[in-house]
Amino acid sequence: EDKVVQSPLSLVVHEGDTVTLNCSYEVTNFRSLLWYKQEKKAPTFLFMLTSSGIEKKSGRLSSILDKKELFSILNITATQTGDSAVYLCAVGGSSGSARQLTFGSGTQLTVLP
Amino acid sequence: EAGVTQSPTHLIKTRGQQATLRCSPISGHTSVYWYQQALGLGLQFLLWYDEGEERNRGNFPPRFSGRQFPNYSSELNVNALELEDSALYLCASSGEGVLHYGYTFGSGTRLTVV
């Protein structure tokens, strides 16, 4: 059975801290790993990673994939209260289809002022 | 460009009733995915429709069903509602660029079963 595991489940930090969110996976036919941010309802797309060792960056957020060890990390530097959200990791390629995503349970990040 | 739209935003039903949730994908997207997100849990895959056909379903009982219409919009039906069906139901759509851009999600339907 395909599995995506995120850690920690929740994290509370203060503004300015740096955080690292983890995602490990086991899927039958890996094609891609995606990170989403969910603030209230609709998850919004952050990154897609397909190649090992290549960092994707967007402002204070960055992510990297290790296909050998089957994990990815999402880093957020100089956190702000607006970064408070659930961060979801998803993997494409489960159940024999690259187009179907399997999601982890998410990491609830709370950034205190 | 309009995003993925879901209706209704909120739905309150009594145990044993039926619920119908609707989703309109982004124009040009042919795939629609349904996910259930119970409180404090991650997204659980329900159903995937593409070009009017059901491509895959998750580990949910048969009382969860749906369909996709010729205009690619979709309906999720939940029969014989149970209290544990209370959750946020998210619809997402994708097109040919799914391997590069992933899904686009709607804002969800909050279903409460009392």
Interface residues (C-beta under 8 A of the other chain):
Chain A: Q6 R31 S32 L34 Y36 K40 K41 A42 P43 T44 F45 M48 T50 L88 A90 G92 S95 S97 A98 R99 Q100 L101 T102 F103 G104 S105 G106
Chain B: V4 S31 Y33 Y35 L41 G42 L43 Q44 F45 W48 D50 R55 N56 L88 L90 S94 V98 L99 H100 Y101 G102 Y103 T104 F105 G106 S107 G108
